[in-house]
Amino acid sequence: MVGYSKRLLALSTALLFTGTTISFADAPAELVEAAKKEGSLTTIALPHDWCGYGDIIAGFKAKYGLEVNELNPDAGSKDEVEAIKANKDNKGPQAPDVIDVGFSFGPDAKKDGLTMPYKVSTWDSIPENVKDAEGHWYGDYYGVMALEVNTDIVKNIPKDWADLLKPEYANSVALAGDPRASNQAILAVQAAGAAAGAKAGTEAGEAGLKFFGDLNKAGNFVPVIGKSGTLAQGATPIIITWDYNALSGRDTLKGNPPVEVVVPASGVLAGVYVQAISAYAPHPNAAKLWIEYLYSDEGQIGYLKGYCHPARFQDLVKNNKVPKELLDKLPPAAAYEKAFFPTLDEQAAAKDAITKGWDKVVGANVQ
């Protein structure tokens, strides 16, 4: 995974192309026809400002004429998996067809029999180490943990995790999810542990819990799920979130208030998210068509427009498919040089420590 990250990061900044042509290959005609007969797709946990999903969903609807039923956009990865479990016998609007979850949640969902194998047409261009060999789950994009800072309120911009413990950041620091359920928040805690020098896995999870326990005791932690709205209002002037969410939030606010996005000097944790189709999907063909769209050049470029590095990024760059203006909008390569990808086992071990230990060690009910 480390080699994969270095290749993508180098390509994202060193290879700048002009005159690019994006291929909008069509999905198999028989799949399109079958999906249209089903008429709709049910998604879950896809905020429109996350990874460009607003435009991606609009593009899918416009291209294929299907309705998209969007469930609980603010749900965490655990909530997505639980939604499949809770609706095994329900073919109604509350049953998700597809999920987009943190890396460690994909194998768990497969193990529990909750996913349907499907290998998309562009399967071969998805790196081997971010997909299940049988097609039960497959990486779609990645980012690194960052700090989104409201500079109207925070005048001295924190540059690293340890800075957040300073008294000047009282009642200022929030996570972008509940660390008992949200993959993003769980990995933020793990990143804080790595910044303290802990090894990836259980050690980083426990060190991260200690960091947030200290942050809470210092009065700096705000037990509110941080969003663009709470950042702008001043309720959570510093949010620990994925870089792509921070950059998208900055764009959405349009300078009111001004926002600075900081990739910390240490603990630069990178995380992959994965797609999967529910084994109980009410609209299995629509689900497969959605996956075809996401992993087409069009869908992958849609992720990049939302500041996410798509899984097929290396293939797109190799084939001169990435517009120069999109590469120019990404943060400088130097900010990502220390990025590291925890393995599945390391993520699972850290997740176990964090989800089980948060209430006891930190004692903050994030909601």
N, C-alpha and C positions, 0 to 999 in steps of 0.2 A: 504493500500500500504506500509506503514511503516513496518508492521509486515512481509509482503512478502519480503521486502528488507533485513531485519535482518536475516530471515531464509536463504535466498540465500547466503548472505555474510558469514554467519557462516559456512554453508555447504561447501562453496568454499575453505575454508582454513582449516577446522577442519577434514574433512573426506577425507583422502588420500588413494586411492585404488591401488592395484597392480593386475596384471593378469586380467585386465578387458576385456570384450568381447562386442563389439559394434554390435547391431543388425541392419542389413540392410534390413528391411522388404520391400517387394515389394508393390507398389501401386496396386489398383485393376486392373486386367488384361483388363477389358473393357475400363477403363479410359486411360490406356496406349495405347491401340489400337486406341481410338478416337483421342488422342493427336497426335499420329504419322500420322494420316490421315491429320491433320491440318498442320503438318510439321515444325512449328516454334513457338517461343514464343518471344514477345516483352517486354523488361524490360526498366526501366528508372531510372536514378540517382543511379546506383550501381557501384561506383568506385571499381576497383579490389583490392585496398588496404584497403577497408572499411569492417571490420568484416569478412575478409576472403572470400569476394565475388568472387575474381578471381578464387580460387580453387573450390568454391561451384558451380559456373557457369560451369566450366570445368567438374566437376563431374556429373552434370546434363546432359550435352551434351553427355558425354561418356556413361552414363548409358542408356539413352533413344534414342539417335541418333537424337535429334531435334536440329535445328538451333536456336541460340539465337541472336535476333536483339537488340543490346544495344543502347538505346537512351541517349544522354546527360548525361554522368556519373557525371557531376558536378552540376546538377540541385538540387534545394532545394525542400522541401516538397510542398511549394505553387506551384512551377513550375510543379510538378508531377500532382497535382490536376487540374491545368489549362490545362495540356496536355490532360487529359480525356475530359474536357469540350470542348476544341477546336476541338476534333476529334470524337465527338459523331456520326457523319454521315460518318466518314472516316474509312474504313476497311484496309487502306494501312499501310505502314511501320512506319508512324509517330504516330500511335494510340497505346498507351501502353496497355498491357493486365493486368499488375499487378503494384502495387505501394508499396513502402516501405517508410512510412512517420512518422513524429513525432506523439506522442500520441494524441495530441489535434486535429490533422488533420483528424484522422479516423472518429470520430463522425460527424465532419462537412461534410465530403465526403458522409457519409451515409444520413445525413439530406438533402443533395442536390440531392439525388437519383443517385449517381455516382458509387455505389458499388454493387457487386453481392454477395449474401450470400452463404457461403460454409463452412461446418464444416469438417475439415480434420480428417483423421482416428485416430489421436492421440489427438483429441479435449479435451477429459476428463483430460488429464495431463497438459493442459495449465491453469494456475491459473485463477480463475473466475474474479478477479478484473483487468485483463489486456486483456479481450476479450468481444466482443459484444455478448449478449445472443442469437441473431439471426444469428450470424456468418458473419456479414458484415466486421468486422475487428478483428485482434487478435495480441497480442504482440508477437514479434519475438526475441528481445534481449534488453539488457539495458547496460548502462555504466554511469560513472560520469564525470563531467567537470574537466579538468586538464590543466596544463601548459606544453607545449612542448618547451624545451629550448635548443638552440644551445650554448653549453658551450665553444666553441672556441671563441665566441664573448662575451657572457654574463658570466663573472667570478663570480659575486656574485648572486647566484641563488635565485630568489624570492620564498618566502614560502607561501605567502598569497596574496589576492587581493589588499590590501592596499599598499603592496610593489611596485606594478606596477606603482604607482603615483610618485615614487622617480625619481629625475632628472637623475640618472645614466641609466635609461631605456628610454632615449630620442630616438624617431624614432625606437622603438623596438617591440611594442606590436600590434598584429593583431588578428582578429577573423578568424575562418575557414569558414565563409560564410557571406552573406549579411543579416543583422538583420531585414531587411524588408521582407525577403522571406524565409530564411533558418531556419529550426527548431533548428539546432545546435547552430547557432548564437543567436537566440532569447532566448534560454535557458541559454546561456552564460551570456547574459545581466541580466536575471532574477537571476542567481547565484550571480552575483556581487552585486545585490540589497539585496539578502538574507544575504550576508556576511556583509553588512552595518547594519544589524539588522532589516531589513524590513520584514513584514509578507508576506508569499507567496501570489501571486495574483497581483492585480493592484499596491499595495504598493511596492512590490519587483520590478515590472516592472519600475515604476517611479524612484525608488532609483537606479536601474541599469542604467537607462538613465542618471541620474545625474553623476554617476560614470564615464561612458564613455564620457560624456560631459567634465568632469574635466580632464580625460585622454587625450582627444583631445586638450583641451586648453593648457595643460602642454607640448604638443608637443611629447607625448609618443606614441600616437595611430597612426598606419599606416593603411590607408584606402585601403588595398590590401587584397584579400582573401588569407589567409595563407595556404600553402601546403608544402610538403617536399622539393620541389624545391626552393621555396622562403626562407625557413628556412635555407637550405644549402648554398644558395647564400648570405645570410646575410641581405636580404631585409626585412624579418620578423623573427628576431632571437628568438622571444617569440610568440608562437601561443596558443590561448585559444581554446581548442578542446576537443572532447571526449577522455577519457583515452585510449580506444582501438585504436583510430586513431593515437594518440601520440605514443603508444607502437609499432604499426605496422610501423609507419614512422621511428622510431628509428631503428627497425630491417632492414628496407629497405636501410637506409643510411650506415649501417654496420660500424659505427664509423667515418665516413667521411662526416660531422663533428660528434664529439661525442654529444650525446643528453641525457638530463636528463628529466624524466617525473615526474612532481610534482602534487600531489593531494593537493589543497590548504587546509590550516588549518581551514578555515571557508567557508561557502557557498558551501558545498559539495553537489551540486545538482545532483541527479540521474535521468536519463531520459529513458523512454521506447519508442521504435519504434514499429510500427504495420504494418502488411501486409494487403492488400486488393486486391480483384479482381475487375477490372473495369466492370461496368454494361454494357459497350459497347465493351468489349474485342473482338477483331477479332478472337482470338484463345482461347475460353473459356475452352476447355478441356486441352489444353497445360498449361493454367493458373492454373487449378486445380491440374494438375500433378506437376507443380512447387511448389505449396503450400504443396502437399504431401511430396515432396522431402525435402523442408526446415524444415518441422516439424517431419521428421523421425529422428531416432537417428543419422544417418549419417549427415543429414543437420545441426542438432543442434550442433553436435560435430564440424562441419565445422565453425560455428560461434565462438565456444570457441577457436579454433585454431587461429582465428583472434582477440583474446582477448575480445570478447564480451560474456557477460553472457546470454545464451539462455533462452527463456521463459520456456522451459521444464527442466531447470537445476536441479531443486529439484527432479524431477522424475528420471532423469538420474543418479544422485548421489545415490538416494535410491536404485536403481536397479543395482548399481555397473557398470555403463556404462562409467564413465569418467576416462580416463587414468591419472595416477598419474603425468606423465610428463607435462600434460597440466595444471593441478592445480598448479604445482610448478612454472610455468611461470607467474602466475598472481601476481599482486602487493600484498604486505602483508595486512592482514585483518585490521590492525590498521589504515591504510590510509582511510578505508571506514566506520569506526565506526560512523562518524557523517553524513553519507549520508542520504538525505531525498528525497522522491518522491512527487513533487507537484501533487495535484489531477487534474483531467481533468478541473474542473471549475477554479482552480487557474492558470493552464497553459493558459486557454483561456483568462482569464482576463489580465494576464501579457502580452500575445501575442498581445492583442488589444492595450494595452498601449504602447508597444514597437514599433510595426509596424507603428502606427499612430504618435508617438512622436519622432521617431529617427531623422528625418530631421530637426525638429525644435529645439530639445534639444541638439543633438550632432552635426548635420550639416556636417557629413562626408559621402561622397558617396563611399561606399565600393564596389569594383569591381575587 
